[in-house]
Amino acid sequence: MSKKSKAVRGKESLQWTPSMDAIFIEAMLYEENQGNRCDGTFTSASYTNMLDFLNRKLEIPNLKKEHLKNRLRTLKENFRECYDLFNNKSSLGFTWNPVTKLWTAEVEVWKTFLESHPAAARWMTKPIHNYDALKELFANDRTTVEGIGNAKKKRKQSAELNENEVIVDENDNLLCRNFISSEHLVDLDVSEEDTPIPIPKGEAQSHSGAASEEMKTGVSNTNTEEQPFLSAIEKFANMINESNRQMINAFTRATETMANAISSSQQRTYAPSEIYTELLQMKLDQPFLDEAYFWLADNEKMVRLLFGFPAERRKDALERMMNKGKSCSKGTI
């Protein structure tokens, strides 16, 4: 059952087989159910328990905790890569075949997928064993990682919005200060005691010229003091445009996310070869196997209902479904 250890660079390494992995994964699931895995990390006591369990099940001399930790890293890395590549890709036609242990899809689906995911090419021929058990063991870890990434994005967006609000408030304050200074440029209050005084004609001309110069100077000063006010308005307008742009981008991202979710929720369609492969796993008698295959091929809804059952219950469910289908068919004749 087991592979012998061999020395690599002065250290003992262990060659693992799929059956050895299955026993190791069984031990890890048990320890997790016992509460000996915290935040995705097994405790020291859990490694001791798993080592005792594997020593009883496998004939491996000098099996150590380091062997278990190294193998755990390898199993987790292979699962992480497959999970990130193919999780929620069933709508595209990807499935993990429990017989061949390969990710399967139509040739055209693979071709299109590899254009954007060239690293996935090795999984066309490289099997990954015990994927269902690995998913039960590690899927929550991947969900947590994705949740942390989404939380970081949300915090960054919130910080950007808060920064924009601060800038807008500063511009509002600047606008208020400029309005106040503009009001004081001209004194609009006129006293009733201020009465016009007759001015001789000669002096009137000189006063007119002086008044003209004062008016020119006043206009010039007014324009100078209004420049910060106009600059503040321009900055405020730019901030509004930037805020609108960010809102449009956020709406676009939300629309794309919703579209992807709708696409991934589409009902799965099973190919005839997949139906036959799943029926082989039920170990049906040959006549009944052929009959069930032809019946399911004509009943796409029943295929989805059947494969929704756990694997160990599908045989009984299939028999009940076919018997019910036959009785309904007779009732309509």
Sequence and secondary structure as in RCSB ss.txt:
>XXXX:A:sequence
MSKKSKAVRGKESLQWTPSMDAIFIEAMLYEENQGNRCDGTFTSASYTNMLDFLNRKLEIPNLKKEHLKNRLRTL
KENFRECYDLFNNKSSLGFTWNPVTKLWTAEVEVWKTFLESHPAAARWMTKPIHNYDALKELFANDRTTVEGIGN
AKKKRKQSAELNENEVIVDENDNLLCRNFISSEHLVDLDVSEEDTPIPIPKGEAQSHSGAASEEMKTGVSNTNTE
EQPFLSAIEKFANMINESNRQMINAFTRATETMANAISSSQQRTYAPSEIYTELLQMKLDQPFLDEAYFWLADNE
KMVRLLFGFPAERRKDALERMMNKGKSCSKGTI
>XXXX:A:secstr
    EEEETTEEEE   HHHHHHHHHHHHHHHHTT EETTEE HHHHHHHHHHHHHHS  TT  HHHHHHHHHHH
HHHHHHHHHHHTT GGGT EE TTT SEE  HHHHHHHHHH GGGGGGGT   TTHHHHHHHHHHHHHHHHHHHH
HHHHHHHHHHHHHHHHHHHHHHHHHHHHHHHHHTTS     TT       HHHHHHHHHHHHHHHHHHHHHHHHH
HHHHHHHHHHHHHHHHHHHHHHHHHHHHHHHHHHHHHHHTS     HHHHHHHHHHTT  HHHHHHHHHHHHT H
HHHHHHHTS GGGHHHHHHHHHHHHHHHHHHT 
